[in-house]
Amino acid sequence: MQKTKLTLYIDKEISKKAKKISNLSGKSVSIMVKDYFISREKEINNIDIDSSISKWIGILEISKPYKKLRDELIEDKLKKYENIS
């Protein structure tokens, strides 16, 4: 696989932490960043998202995965329906 240079601008303290973790783990910072993005891609690919929504992935930071938010919305709608009946 061909490699390309990527410049990241991060806080000095984060840089120190990354280097420390790199030394402890025996992996370069580049490998750790690569591993992170590969794992994130796998997480995203495991989520069933409609194609009309997928273009918006990454725009908002949310604390819950899509499926959890979807399930909560469905539960809320069901509760409202049960209260009407």
mmCIF file of the N, C-alpha and C atoms, coordinates in Angstrom:
data_MODEL
# 
_entry.id   MODEL 
# 
loop_
_atom_site.group_PDB 
_atom_site.id 
_atom_site.type_symbol 
_atom_site.label_atom_id 
_atom_site.label_alt_id 
_atom_site.label_comp_id 
_atom_site.label_asym_id 
_atom_site.label_entity_id 
_atom_site.label_seq_id 
_atom_site.pdbx_PDB_ins_code 
_atom_site.Cartn_x 
_atom_site.Cartn_y 
_atom_site.Cartn_z 
_atom_site.occupancy 
_atom_site.B_iso_or_equiv 
_atom_site.pdbx_formal_charge 
_atom_site.auth_seq_id 
_atom_site.auth_comp_id 
_atom_site.auth_asym_id 
_atom_site.auth_atom_id 
_atom_site.pdbx_PDB_model_num 
ATOM 1   N N  . MET A 1 1  ? 0.842   -1.171 0.000  1.00 0.00 ? 1  MET A N  1 
ATOM 2   C CA . MET A 1 1  ? 0.000   0.000  0.000  1.00 0.00 ? 1  MET A CA 1 
ATOM 3   C C  . MET A 1 1  ? 0.896   1.245  0.000  1.00 0.00 ? 1  MET A C  1 
ATOM 4   N N  . GLN A 1 2  ? 0.592   2.168  -0.887 1.00 0.00 ? 2  GLN A N  1 
ATOM 5   C CA . GLN A 1 2  ? 1.369   3.396  -0.969 1.00 0.00 ? 2  GLN A CA 1 
ATOM 6   C C  . GLN A 1 2  ? 1.038   4.296  0.210  1.00 0.00 ? 2  GLN A C  1 
ATOM 7   N N  . LYS A 1 3  ? 2.058   4.888  0.783  1.00 0.00 ? 3  LYS A N  1 
ATOM 8   C CA . LYS A 1 3  ? 1.863   5.764  1.934  1.00 0.00 ? 3  LYS A CA 1 
ATOM 9   C C  . LYS A 1 3  ? 1.924   7.211  1.490  1.00 0.00 ? 3  LYS A C  1 
ATOM 10  N N  . THR A 1 4  ? 1.253   8.064  2.243  1.00 0.00 ? 4  THR A N  1 
ATOM 11  C CA . THR A 1 4  ? 1.262   9.490  1.991  1.00 0.00 ? 4  THR A CA 1 
ATOM 12  C C  . THR A 1 4  ? 1.469   10.221 3.302  1.00 0.00 ? 4  THR A C  1 
ATOM 13  N N  . LYS A 1 5  ? 2.007   11.389 3.233  1.00 0.00 ? 5  LYS A N  1 
ATOM 14  C CA . LYS A 1 5  ? 2.280   12.171 4.440  1.00 0.00 ? 5  LYS A CA 1 
ATOM 15  C C  . LYS A 1 5  ? 1.018   12.905 4.876  1.00 0.00 ? 5  LYS A C  1 
ATOM 16  N N  . LEU A 1 6  ? 0.792   12.911 6.168  1.00 0.00 ? 6  LEU A N  1 
ATOM 17  C CA . LEU A 1 6  ? -0.341  13.607 6.753  1.00 0.00 ? 6  LEU A CA 1 
ATOM 18  C C  . LEU A 1 6  ? 0.175   14.429 7.921  1.00 0.00 ? 6  LEU A C  1 
ATOM 19  N N  . THR A 1 7  ? -0.106  15.701 7.920  1.00 0.00 ? 7  THR A N  1 
ATOM 20  C CA . THR A 1 7  ? 0.332   16.568 9.010  1.00 0.00 ? 7  THR A CA 1 
ATOM 21  C C  . THR A 1 7  ? -0.840  16.814 9.949  1.00 0.00 ? 7  THR A C  1 
ATOM 22  N N  . LEU A 1 8  ? -0.649  16.529 11.223 1.00 0.00 ? 8  LEU A N  1 
ATOM 23  C CA . LEU A 1 8  ? -1.671  16.767 12.243 1.00 0.00 ? 8  LEU A CA 1 
ATOM 24  C C  . LEU A 1 8  ? -1.208  17.876 13.171 1.00 0.00 ? 8  LEU A C  1 
ATOM 25  N N  . TYR A 1 9  ? -2.106  18.733 13.537 1.00 0.00 ? 9  TYR A N  1 
ATOM 26  C CA . TYR A 1 9  ? -1.812  19.766 14.520 1.00 0.00 ? 9  TYR A CA 1 
ATOM 27  C C  . TYR A 1 9  ? -2.595  19.441 15.790 1.00 0.00 ? 9  TYR A C  1 
ATOM 28  N N  . ILE A 1 10 ? -1.859  19.116 16.841 1.00 0.00 ? 10 ILE A N  1 
ATOM 29  C CA . ILE A 1 10 ? -2.490  18.772 18.113 1.00 0.00 ? 10 ILE A CA 1 
ATOM 30  C C  . ILE A 1 10 ? -1.760  19.491 19.238 1.00 0.00 ? 10 ILE A C  1 
ATOM 31  N N  . ASP A 1 11 ? -2.407  19.543 20.391 1.00 0.00 ? 11 ASP A N  1 
ATOM 32  C CA . ASP A 1 11 ? -1.799  20.183 21.555 1.00 0.00 ? 11 ASP A CA 1 
ATOM 33  C C  . ASP A 1 11 ? -0.503  19.482 21.934 1.00 0.00 ? 11 ASP A C  1 
ATOM 34  N N  . LYS A 1 12 ? 0.400   20.239 22.495 1.00 0.00 ? 12 LYS A N  1 
ATOM 35  C CA . LYS A 1 12 ? 1.698   19.696 22.892 1.00 0.00 ? 12 LYS A CA 1 
ATOM 36  C C  . LYS A 1 12 ? 1.545   18.556 23.891 1.00 0.00 ? 12 LYS A C  1 
ATOM 37  N N  . GLU A 1 13 ? 0.621   18.713 24.830 1.00 0.00 ? 13 GLU A N  1 
ATOM 38  C CA . GLU A 1 13 ? 0.406   17.671 25.846 1.00 0.00 ? 13 GLU A CA 1 
ATOM 39  C C  . GLU A 1 13 ? -0.109  16.376 25.211 1.00 0.00 ? 13 GLU A C  1 
ATOM 40  N N  . ILE A 1 14 ? -0.983  16.499 24.246 1.00 0.00 ? 14 ILE A N  1 
ATOM 41  C CA . ILE A 1 14 ? -1.496  15.314 23.558 1.00 0.00 ? 14 ILE A CA 1 
ATOM 42  C C  . ILE A 1 14 ? -0.369  14.638 22.792 1.00 0.00 ? 14 ILE A C  1 
ATOM 43  N N  . SER A 1 15 ? 0.490   15.441 22.188 1.00 0.00 ? 15 SER A N  1 
ATOM 44  C CA . SER A 1 15 ? 1.641   14.899 21.462 1.00 0.00 ? 15 SER A CA 1 
ATOM 45  C C  . SER A 1 15 ? 2.534   14.092 22.400 1.00 0.00 ? 15 SER A C  1 
ATOM 46  N N  . LYS A 1 16 ? 2.771   14.630 23.594 1.00 0.00 ? 16 LYS A N  1 
ATOM 47  C CA . LYS A 1 16 ? 3.588   13.921 24.582 1.00 0.00 ? 16 LYS A CA 1 
ATOM 48  C C  . LYS A 1 16 ? 2.933   12.600 24.980 1.00 0.00 ? 16 LYS A C  1 
ATOM 49  N N  . LYS A 1 17 ? 1.612   12.646 25.185 1.00 0.00 ? 17 LYS A N  1 
ATOM 50  C CA . LYS A 1 17 ? 0.889   11.435 25.572 1.00 0.00 ? 17 LYS A CA 1 
ATOM 51  C C  . LYS A 1 17 ? 0.948   10.396 24.452 1.00 0.00 ? 17 LYS A C  1 
ATOM 52  N N  . ALA A 1 18 ? 0.789   10.853 23.215 1.00 0.00 ? 18 ALA A N  1 
ATOM 53  C CA . ALA A 1 18 ? 0.836   9.926  22.077 1.00 0.00 ? 18 ALA A CA 1 
ATOM 54  C C  . ALA A 1 18 ? 2.203   9.250  21.996 1.00 0.00 ? 18 ALA A C  1 
ATOM 55  N N  . LYS A 1 19 ? 3.261   10.017 22.191 1.00 0.00 ? 19 LYS A N  1 
ATOM 56  C CA . LYS A 1 19 ? 4.612   9.445  22.138 1.00 0.00 ? 19 LYS A CA 1 
ATOM 57  C C  . LYS A 1 19 ? 4.847   8.467  23.290 1.00 0.00 ? 19 LYS A C  1 
ATOM 58  N N  . LYS A 1 20 ? 4.311   8.804  24.464 1.00 0.00 ? 20 LYS A N  1 
ATOM 59  C CA . LYS A 1 20 ? 4.460   7.926  25.621 1.00 0.00 ? 20 LYS A CA 1 
ATOM 60  C C  . LYS A 1 20 ? 3.738   6.598  25.378 1.00 0.00 ? 20 LYS A C  1 
ATOM 61  N N  . ILE A 1 21 ? 2.505   6.683  24.888 1.00 0.00 ? 21 ILE A N  1 
ATOM 62  C CA . ILE A 1 21 ? 1.740   5.470  24.595 1.00 0.00 ? 21 ILE A CA 1 
ATOM 63  C C  . ILE A 1 21 ? 2.425   4.677  23.495 1.00 0.00 ? 21 ILE A C  1 
ATOM 64  N N  . SER A 1 22 ? 2.991   5.385  22.528 1.00 0.00 ? 22 SER A N  1 
ATOM 65  C CA . SER A 1 22 ? 3.717   4.738  21.438 1.00 0.00 ? 22 SER A CA 1 
ATOM 66  C C  . SER A 1 22 ? 4.885   3.917  21.983 1.00 0.00 ? 22 SER A C  1 
ATOM 67  N N  . ASN A 1 23 ? 5.640   4.520  22.874 1.00 0.00 ? 23 ASN A N  1 
ATOM 68  C CA . ASN A 1 23 ? 6.782   3.816  23.474 1.00 0.00 ? 23 ASN A CA 1 
ATOM 69  C C  . ASN A 1 23 ? 6.335   2.613  24.296 1.00 0.00 ? 23 ASN A C  1 
ATOM 70  N N  . LEU A 1 24 ? 5.259   2.777  25.053 1.00 0.00 ? 24 LEU A N  1 
ATOM 71  C CA . LEU A 1 24 ? 4.771   1.684  25.902 1.00 0.00 ? 24 LEU A CA 1 
ATOM 72  C C  . LEU A 1 24 ? 4.197   0.536  25.073 1.00 0.00 ? 24 LEU A C  1 
ATOM 73  N N  . SER A 1 25 ? 3.529   0.871  23.985 1.00 0.00 ? 25 SER A N  1 
ATOM 74  C CA . SER A 1 25 ? 2.881   -0.163 23.185 1.00 0.00 ? 25 SER A CA 1 
ATOM 75  C C  . SER A 1 25 ? 3.806   -0.789 22.155 1.00 0.00 ? 25 SER A C  1 
ATOM 76  N N  . GLY A 1 26 ? 4.882   -0.096 21.841 1.00 0.00 ? 26 GLY A N  1 
ATOM 77  C CA . GLY A 1 26 ? 5.793   -0.604 20.823 1.00 0.00 ? 26 GLY A CA 1 
ATOM 78  C C  . GLY A 1 26 ? 5.311   -0.327 19.408 1.00 0.00 ? 26 GLY A C  1 
ATOM 79  N N  . LYS A 1 27 ? 4.283   0.502  19.282 1.00 0.00 ? 27 LYS A N  1 
ATOM 80  C CA . LYS A 1 27 ? 3.762   0.883  17.968 1.00 0.00 ? 27 LYS A CA 1 
ATOM 81  C C  . LYS A 1 27 ? 4.095   2.345  17.716 1.00 0.00 ? 27 LYS A C  1 
ATOM 82  N N  . SER A 1 28 ? 4.341   2.673  16.466 1.00 0.00 ? 28 SER A N  1 
ATOM 83  C CA . SER A 1 28 ? 4.581   4.078  16.129 1.00 0.00 ? 28 SER A CA 1 
ATOM 84  C C  . SER A 1 28 ? 3.269   4.846  16.221 1.00 0.00 ? 28 SER A C  1 
ATOM 85  N N  . VAL A 1 29 ? 3.374   6.150  16.357 1.00 0.00 ? 29 VAL A N  1 
ATOM 86  C CA . VAL A 1 29 ? 2.177   6.990  16.400 1.00 0.00 ? 29 VAL A CA 1 
ATOM 87  C C  . VAL A 1 29 ? 1.407   6.826  15.089 1.00 0.00 ? 29 VAL A C  1 
ATOM 88  N N  . SER A 1 30 ? 2.123   6.719  13.982 1.00 0.00 ? 30 SER A N  1 
ATOM 89  C CA . SER A 1 30 ? 1.465   6.520  12.683 1.00 0.00 ? 30 SER A CA 1 
ATOM 90  C C  . SER A 1 30 ? 0.627   5.250  12.677 1.00 0.00 ? 30 SER A C  1 
ATOM 91  N N  . ILE A 1 31 ? 1.161   4.174  13.215 1.00 0.00 ? 31 ILE A N  1 
ATOM 92  C CA . ILE A 1 31 ? 0.421   2.906  13.270 1.00 0.00 ? 31 ILE A CA 1 
ATOM 93  C C  . ILE A 1 31 ? -0.783  3.036  14.188 1.00 0.00 ? 31 ILE A C  1 
ATOM 94  N N  . MET A 1 32 ? -0.620  3.728  15.319 1.00 0.00 ? 32 MET A N  1 
ATOM 95  C CA . MET A 1 32 ? -1.744  3.907  16.240 1.00 0.00 ? 32 MET A CA 1 
ATOM 96  C C  . MET A 1 32 ? -2.863  4.712  15.580 1.00 0.00 ? 32 MET A C  1 
ATOM 97  N N  . VAL A 1 33 ? -2.515  5.745  14.832 1.00 0.00 ? 33 VAL A N  1 
ATOM 98  C CA . VAL A 1 33 ? -3.520  6.554  14.141 1.00 0.00 ? 33 VAL A CA 1 
ATOM 99  C C  . VAL A 1 33 ? -4.205  5.708  13.072 1.00 0.00 ? 33 VAL A C  1 
ATOM 100 N N  . LYS A 1 34 ? -3.426  4.936  12.329 1.00 0.00 ? 34 LYS A N  1 
ATOM 101 C CA . LYS A 1 34 ? -3.991  4.055  11.298 1.00 0.00 ? 34 LYS A CA 1 
ATOM 102 C C  . LYS A 1 34 ? -4.962  3.060  11.930 1.00 0.00 ? 34 LYS A C  1 
ATOM 103 N N  . ASP A 1 35 ? -4.541  2.427  13.031 1.00 0.00 ? 35 ASP A N  1 
ATOM 104 C CA . ASP A 1 35 ? -5.401  1.467  13.720 1.00 0.00 ? 35 ASP A CA 1 
ATOM 105 C C  . ASP A 1 35 ? -6.696  2.107  14.192 1.00 0.00 ? 35 ASP A C  1 
ATOM 106 N N  . TYR A 1 36 ? -6.599  3.335  14.677 1.00 0.00 ? 36 TYR A N  1 
ATOM 107 C CA . TYR A 1 36 ? -7.791  4.051  15.144 1.00 0.00 ? 36 TYR A CA 1 
ATOM 108 C C  . TYR A 1 36 ? -8.788  4.223  14.001 1.00 0.00 ? 36 TYR A C  1 
ATOM 109 N N  . PHE A 1 37 ? -8.315  4.709  12.863 1.00 0.00 ? 37 PHE A N  1 
ATOM 110 C CA . PHE A 1 37 ? -9.224  4.955  11.750 1.00 0.00 ? 37 PHE A CA 1 
ATOM 111 C C  . PHE A 1 37 ? -9.787  3.664  11.167 1.00 0.00 ? 37 PHE A C  1 
ATOM 112 N N  . ILE A 1 38 ? -9.019  2.618  11.170 1.00 0.00 ? 38 ILE A N  1 
ATOM 113 C CA . ILE A 1 38 ? -9.528  1.324  10.707 1.00 0.00 ? 38 ILE A CA 1 
ATOM 114 C C  . ILE A 1 38 ? -10.629 0.835  11.637 1.00 0.00 ? 38 ILE A C  1 
ATOM 115 N N  . SER A 1 39 ? -10.428 0.969  12.952 1.00 0.00 ? 39 SER A N  1 
ATOM 116 C CA . SER A 1 39 ? -11.449 0.511  13.903 1.00 0.00 ? 39 SER A CA 1 
ATOM 117 C C  . SER A 1 39 ? -12.710 1.363  13.802 1.00 0.00 ? 39 SER A C  1 
ATOM 118 N N  . ARG A 1 40 ? -12.560 2.666  13.595 1.00 0.00 ? 40 ARG A N  1 
ATOM 119 C CA . ARG A 1 40 ? -13.729 3.543  13.448 1.00 0.00 ? 40 ARG A CA 1 
ATOM 120 C C  . ARG A 1 40 ? -14.506 3.187  12.183 1.00 0.00 ? 40 ARG A C  1 
ATOM 121 N N  . GLU A 1 41 ? -13.783 2.892  11.113 1.00 0.00 ? 41 GLU A N  1 
ATOM 122 C CA . GLU A 1 41 ? -14.436 2.522  9.862  1.00 0.00 ? 41 GLU A CA 1 
ATOM 123 C C  . GLU A 1 41 ? -15.242 1.244  10.044 1.00 0.00 ? 41 GLU A C  1 
ATOM 124 N N  . LYS A 1 42 ? -14.680 0.273  10.773 1.00 0.00 ? 42 LYS A N  1 
ATOM 125 C CA . LYS A 1 42 ? -15.397 -0.981 11.027 1.00 0.00 ? 42 LYS A CA 1 
ATOM 126 C C  . LYS A 1 42 ? -16.665 -0.721 11.829 1.00 0.00 ? 42 LYS A C  1 
ATOM 127 N N  . GLU A 1 43 ? -16.585 0.156  12.823 1.00 0.00 ? 43 GLU A N  1 
ATOM 128 C CA . GLU A 1 43 ? -17.766 0.497  13.619 1.00 0.00 ? 43 GLU A CA 1 
ATOM 129 C C  . GLU A 1 43 ? -18.842 1.111  12.742 1.00 0.00 ? 43 GLU A C  1 
ATOM 130 N N  . ILE A 1 44 ? -18.453 2.039  11.906 1.00 0.00 ? 44 ILE A N  1 
ATOM 131 C CA . ILE A 1 44 ? -19.417 2.719  11.040 1.00 0.00 ? 44 ILE A CA 1 
ATOM 132 C C  . ILE A 1 44 ? -20.028 1.753  10.036 1.00 0.00 ? 44 ILE A C  1 
ATOM 133 N N  . ASN A 1 45 ? -19.213 0.866  9.493  1.00 0.00 ? 45 ASN A N  1 
ATOM 134 C CA . ASN A 1 45 ? -19.714 -0.091 8.507  1.00 0.00 ? 45 ASN A CA 1 
ATOM 135 C C  . ASN A 1 45 ? -20.667 -1.111 9.109  1.00 0.00 ? 45 ASN A C  1 
ATOM 136 N N  . ASN A 1 46 ? -20.629 -1.301 10.426 1.00 0.00 ? 46 ASN A N  1 
ATOM 137 C CA . ASN A 1 46 ? -21.526 -2.250 11.088 1.00 0.00 ? 46 ASN A CA 1 
ATOM 138 C C  . ASN A 1 46 ? -22.877 -1.639 11.418 1.00 0.00 ? 46 ASN A C  1 
ATOM 139 N N  . ILE A 1 47 ? -23.046 -0.386 11.111 1.00 0.00 ? 47 ILE A N  1 
ATOM 140 C CA . ILE A 1 47 ? -24.301 0.307  11.407 1.00 0.00 ? 47 ILE A CA 1 
ATOM 141 C C  . ILE A 1 47 ? -25.143 0.348  10.138 1.00 0.00 ? 47 ILE A C  1 
ATOM 142 N N  . ASP A 1 48 ? -26.404 -0.042 10.265 1.00 0.00 ? 48 ASP A N  1 
ATOM 143 C CA . ASP A 1 48 ? -27.316 0.029  9.114  1.00 0.00 ? 48 ASP A CA 1 
ATOM 144 C C  . ASP A 1 48 ? -27.867 1.444  9.007  1.00 0.00 ? 48 ASP A C  1 
ATOM 145 N N  . ILE A 1 49 ? -27.343 2.184  8.037  1.00 0.00 ? 49 ILE A N  1 
ATOM 146 C CA . ILE A 1 49 ? -27.747 3.567  7.857  1.00 0.00 ? 49 ILE A CA 1 
ATOM 147 C C  . ILE A 1 49 ? -28.239 3.744  6.424  1.00 0.00 ? 49 ILE A C  1 
ATOM 148 N N  . ASP A 1 50 ? -29.368 4.406  6.296  1.00 0.00 ? 50 ASP A N  1 
ATOM 149 C CA . ASP A 1 50 ? -29.912 4.698  4.982  1.00 0.00 ? 50 ASP A CA 1 
ATOM 150 C C  . ASP A 1 50 ? -28.924 5.536  4.176  1.00 0.00 ? 50 ASP A C  1 
ATOM 151 N N  . SER A 1 51 ? -28.829 5.275  2.881  1.00 0.00 ? 51 SER A N  1 
ATOM 152 C CA . SER A 1 51 ? -27.851 5.975  2.035  1.00 0.00 ? 51 SER A CA 1 
ATOM 153 C C  . SER A 1 51 ? -28.092 7.480  1.996  1.00 0.00 ? 51 SER A C  1 
ATOM 154 N N  . SER A 1 52 ? -29.343 7.907  2.169  1.00 0.00 ? 52 SER A N  1 
ATOM 155 C CA . SER A 1 52 ? -29.619 9.346  2.154  1.00 0.00 ? 52 SER A CA 1 
ATOM 156 C C  . SER A 1 52 ? -29.098 10.031 3.419  1.00 0.00 ? 52 SER A C  1 
ATOM 157 N N  . ILE A 1 53 ? -28.825 9.244  4.450  1.00 0.00 ? 53 ILE A N  1 
ATOM 158 C CA . ILE A 1 53 ? -28.319 9.790  5.708  1.00 0.00 ? 53 ILE A CA 1 
ATOM 159 C C  . ILE A 1 53 ? -26.805 9.650  5.797  1.00 0.00 ? 53 ILE A C  1 
ATOM 160 N N  . SER A 1 54 ? -26.245 8.650  5.148  1.00 0.00 ? 54 SER A N  1 
ATOM 161 C CA . SER A 1 54 ? -24.823 8.344  5.304  1.00 0.00 ? 54 SER A CA 1 
ATOM 162 C C  . SER A 1 54 ? -23.909 9.512  4.930  1.00 0.00 ? 54 SER A C  1 
ATOM 163 N N  . LYS A 1 55 ? -24.351 10.379 4.028  1.00 0.00 ? 55 LYS A N  1 
ATOM 164 C CA . LYS A 1 55 ? -23.514 11.517 3.638  1.00 0.00 ? 55 LYS A CA 1 
ATOM 165 C C  . LYS A 1 55 ? -23.310 12.503 4.786  1.00 0.00 ? 55 LYS A C  1 
ATOM 166 N N  . TRP A 1 56 ? -24.137 12.410 5.811  1.00 0.00 ? 56 TRP A N  1 
ATOM 167 C CA . TRP A 1 56 ? -24.042 13.340 6.937  1.00 0.00 ? 56 TRP A CA 1 
ATOM 168 C C  . TRP A 1 56 ? -23.202 12.795 8.091  1.00 0.00 ? 56 TRP A C  1 
ATOM 169 N N  . ILE A 1 57 ? -22.685 11.571 7.962  1.00 0.00 ? 57 ILE A N  1 
ATOM 170 C CA . ILE A 1 57 ? -21.913 10.949 9.037  1.00 0.00 ? 57 ILE A CA 1 
ATOM 171 C C  . ILE A 1 57 ? -20.692 11.800 9.359  1.00 0.00 ? 57 ILE A C  1 
ATOM 172 N N  . GLY A 1 58 ? -20.476 12.037 10.644 1.00 0.00 ? 58 GLY A N  1 
ATOM 173 C CA . GLY A 1 58 ? -19.297 12.769 11.092 1.00 0.00 ? 58 GLY A CA 1 
ATOM 174 C C  . GLY A 1 58 ? -19.518 14.260 11.262 1.00 0.00 ? 58 GLY A C  1 
ATOM 175 N N  . ILE A 1 59 ? -20.661 14.777 10.825 1.00 0.00 ? 59 ILE A N  1 
ATOM 176 C CA . ILE A 1 59 ? -20.900 16.211 10.943 1.00 0.00 ? 59 ILE A CA 1 
ATOM 177 C C  . ILE A 1 59 ? -21.194 16.592 12.395 1.00 0.00 ? 59 ILE A C  1 
ATOM 178 N N  . LEU A 1 60 ? -21.982 15.782 13.069 1.00 0.00 ? 60 LEU A N  1 
ATOM 179 C CA . LEU A 1 60 ? -22.328 16.049 14.469 1.00 0.00 ? 60 LEU A CA 1 
ATOM 180 C C  . LEU A 1 60 ? -21.617 15.066 15.380 1.00 0.00 ? 60 LEU A C  1 
ATOM 181 N N  . GLU A 1 61 ? -21.250 15.548 16.535 1.00 0.00 ? 61 GLU A N  1 
ATOM 182 C CA . GLU A 1 61 ? -20.694 14.651 17.531 1.00 0.00 ? 61 GLU A CA 1 
ATOM 183 C C  . GLU A 1 61 ? -21.821 14.240 18.469 1.00 0.00 ? 61 GLU A C  1 
ATOM 184 N N  . ILE A 1 62 ? -22.085 12.952 18.525 1.00 0.00 ? 62 ILE A N  1 
ATOM 185 C CA . ILE A 1 62 ? -23.129 12.442 19.405 1.00 0.00 ? 62 ILE A CA 1 
ATOM 186 C C  . ILE A 1 62 ? -22.525 11.383 20.309 1.00 0.00 ? 62 ILE A C  1 
ATOM 187 N N  . SER A 1 63 ? -23.111 11.239 21.467 1.00 0.00 ? 63 SER A N  1 
ATOM 188 C CA . SER A 1 63 ? -22.559 10.310 22.447 1.00 0.00 ? 63 SER A CA 1 
ATOM 189 C C  . SER A 1 63 ? -23.125 8.896  22.295 1.00 0.00 ? 63 SER A C  1 
ATOM 190 N N  . LYS A 1 64 ? -24.174 8.749  21.470 1.00 0.00 ? 64 LYS A N  1 
ATOM 191 C CA . LYS A 1 64 ? -24.798 7.436  21.317 1.00 0.00 ? 64 LYS A CA 1 
ATOM 192 C C  . LYS A 1 64 ? -24.712 7.014  19.854 1.00 0.00 ? 64 LYS A C  1 
ATOM 193 N N  . PRO A 1 65 ? -24.590 5.714  19.624 1.00 0.00 ? 65 PRO A N  1 
ATOM 194 C CA . PRO A 1 65 ? -24.599 5.235  18.242 1.00 0.00 ? 65 PRO A CA 1 
ATOM 195 C C  . PRO A 1 65 ? -25.970 5.411  17.594 1.00 0.00 ? 65 PRO A C  1 
ATOM 196 N N  . TYR A 1 66 ? -25.973 5.422  16.283 1.00 0.00 ? 66 TYR A N  1 
ATOM 197 C CA . TYR A 1 66 ? -27.195 5.616  15.511 1.00 0.00 ? 66 TYR A CA 1 
ATOM 198 C C  . TYR A 1 66 ? -28.299 4.644  15.918 1.00 0.00 ? 66 TYR A C  1 
ATOM 199 N N  . LYS A 1 67 ? -27.966 3.353  16.048 1.00 0.00 ? 67 LYS A N  1 
ATOM 200 C CA . LYS A 1 67 ? -28.992 2.350  16.368 1.00 0.00 ? 67 LYS A CA 1 
ATOM 201 C C  . LYS A 1 67 ? -29.639 2.635  17.722 1.00 0.00 ? 67 LYS A C  1 
ATOM 202 N N  . LYS A 1 68 ? -28.845 3.068  18.694 1.00 0.00 ? 68 LYS A N  1 
ATOM 203 C CA . LYS A 1 68 ? -29.379 3.376  20.020 1.00 0.00 ? 68 LYS A CA 1 
ATOM 204 C C  . LYS A 1 68 ? -30.346 4.562  19.937 1.00 0.00 ? 68 LYS A C  1 
ATOM 205 N N  . LEU A 1 69 ? -29.953 5.610  19.216 1.00 0.00 ? 69 LEU A N  1 
ATOM 206 C CA . LEU A 1 69 ? -30.830 6.770  19.046 1.00 0.00 ? 69 LEU A CA 1 
ATOM 207 C C  . LEU A 1 69 ? -32.131 6.375  18.337 1.00 0.00 ? 69 LEU A C  1 
ATOM 208 N N  . ARG A 1 70 ? -31.995 5.550  17.294 1.00 0.00 ? 70 ARG A N  1 
ATOM 209 C CA . ARG A 1 70 ? -33.165 5.083  16.546 1.00 0.00 ? 70 ARG A CA 1 
ATOM 210 C C  . ARG A 1 70 ? -34.108 4.299  17.457 1.00 0.00 ? 70 ARG A C  1 
ATOM 211 N N  . ASP A 1 71 ? -33.547 3.382  18.241 1.00 0.00 ? 71 ASP A N  1 
ATOM 212 C CA . ASP A 1 71 ? -34.366 2.562  19.134 1.00 0.00 ? 71 ASP A CA 1 
ATOM 213 C C  . ASP A 1 71 ? -35.067 3.415  20.180 1.00 0.00 ? 71 ASP A C  1 
ATOM 214 N N  . GLU A 1 72 ? -34.380 4.408  20.714 1.00 0.00 ? 72 GLU A N  1 
ATOM 215 C CA . GLU A 1 72 ? -35.001 5.304  21.695 1.00 0.00 ? 72 GLU A CA 1 
ATOM 216 C C  . GLU A 1 72 ? -36.159 6.087  21.081 1.00 0.00 ? 72 GLU A C  1 
ATOM 217 N N  . LEU A 1 73 ? -35.977 6.532  19.847 1.00 0.00 ? 73 LEU A N  1 
ATOM 218 C CA . LEU A 1 73 ? -37.040 7.259  19.162 1.00 0.00 ? 73 LEU A CA 1 
ATOM 219 C C  . LEU A 1 73 ? -38.261 6.368  18.955 1.00 0.00 ? 73 LEU A C  1 
ATOM 220 N N  . ILE A 1 74 ? -38.023 5.142  18.550 1.00 0.00 ? 74 ILE A N  1 
ATOM 221 C CA . ILE A 1 74 ? -39.124 4.199  18.345 1.00 0.00 ? 74 ILE A CA 1 
ATOM 222 C C  . ILE A 1 74 ? -39.837 3.928  19.665 1.00 0.00 ? 74 ILE A C  1 
ATOM 223 N N  . GLU A 1 75 ? -39.076 3.722  20.736 1.00 0.00 ? 75 GLU A N  1 
ATOM 224 C CA . GLU A 1 75 ? -39.687 3.477  22.054 1.00 0.00 ? 75 GLU A CA 1 
ATOM 225 C C  . GLU A 1 75 ? -40.532 4.665  22.490 1.00 0.00 ? 75 GLU A C  1 
ATOM 226 N N  . ASP A 1 76 ? -40.041 5.876  22.278 1.00 0.00 ? 76 ASP A N  1 
ATOM 227 C CA . ASP A 1 76 ? -40.801 7.076  22.642 1.00 0.00 ? 76 ASP A CA 1 
ATOM 228 C C  . ASP A 1 76 ? -42.115 7.149  21.868 1.00 0.00 ? 76 ASP A C  1 
ATOM 229 N N  . LYS A 1 77 ? -42.060 6.834  20.575 1.00 0.00 ? 77 LYS A N  1 
ATOM 230 C CA . LYS A 1 77 ? -43.272 6.864  19.765 1.00 0.00 ? 77 LYS A CA 1 
ATOM 231 C C  . LYS A 1 77 ? -44.260 5.799  20.230 1.00 0.00 ? 77 LYS A C  1 
ATOM 232 N N  . LEU A 1 78 ? -43.751 4.608  20.580 1.00 0.00 ? 78 LEU A N  1 
ATOM 233 C CA . LEU A 1 78 ? -44.623 3.549  21.070 1.00 0.00 ? 78 LEU A CA 1 
ATOM 234 C C  . LEU A 1 78 ? -45.278 3.930  22.398 1.00 0.00 ? 78 LEU A C  1 
ATOM 235 N N  . LYS A 1 79 ? -44.527 4.560  23.277 1.00 0.00 ? 79 LYS A N  1 
ATOM 236 C CA . LYS A 1 79 ? -45.082 4.994  24.569 1.00 0.00 ? 79 LYS A CA 1 
ATOM 237 C C  . LYS A 1 79 ? -46.197 6.012  24.361 1.00 0.00 ? 79 LYS A C  1 
ATOM 238 N N  . LYS A 1 80 ? -45.988 6.954  23.443 1.00 0.00 ? 80 LYS A N  1 
ATOM 239 C CA . LYS A 1 80 ? -47.022 7.952  23.148 1.00 0.00 ? 80 LYS A CA 1 
ATOM 240 C C  . LYS A 1 80 ? -48.262 7.281  22.583 1.00 0.00 ? 80 LYS A C  1 
ATOM 241 N N  . TYR A 1 81 ? -48.056 6.298  21.716 1.00 0.00 ? 81 TYR A N  1 
ATOM 242 C CA . TYR A 1 81 ? -49.176 5.585  21.127 1.00 0.00 ? 81 TYR A CA 1 
ATOM 243 C C  . TYR A 1 81 ? -49.949 4.819  22.187 1.00 0.00 ? 81 TYR A C  1 
ATOM 244 N N  . GLU A 1 82 ? -49.231 4.174  23.122 1.00 0.00 ? 82 GLU A N  1 
ATOM 245 C CA . GLU A 1 82 ? -49.890 3.419  24.180 1.00 0.00 ? 82 GLU A CA 1 
ATOM 246 C C  . GLU A 1 82 ? -50.691 4.340  25.094 1.00 0.00 ? 82 GLU A C  1 
ATOM 247 N N  . ASN A 1 83 ? -50.211 5.544  25.333 1.00 0.00 ? 83 ASN A N  1 
ATOM 248 C CA . ASN A 1 83 ? -50.911 6.495  26.189 1.00 0.00 ? 83 ASN A CA 1 
ATOM 249 C C  . ASN A 1 83 ? -52.177 7.013  25.530 1.00 0.00 ? 83 ASN A C  1 
ATOM 250 N N  . ILE A 1 84 ? -52.219 7.039  24.213 1.00 0.00 ? 84 ILE A N  1 
ATOM 251 C CA . ILE A 1 84 ? -53.403 7.502  23.489 1.00 0.00 ? 84 ILE A CA 1 
ATOM 252 C C  . ILE A 1 84 ? -54.492 6.442  23.509 1.00 0.00 ? 84 ILE A C  1 
ATOM 253 N N  . SER A 1 85 ? -54.098 5.180  23.415 1.00 0.00 ? 85 SER A N  1 
ATOM 254 C CA . SER A 1 85 ? -55.059 4.066  23.341 1.00 0.00 ? 85 SER A CA 1 
ATOM 255 C C  . SER A 1 85 ? -55.813 3.850  24.598 1.00 0.00 ? 85 SER A C  1 
# 
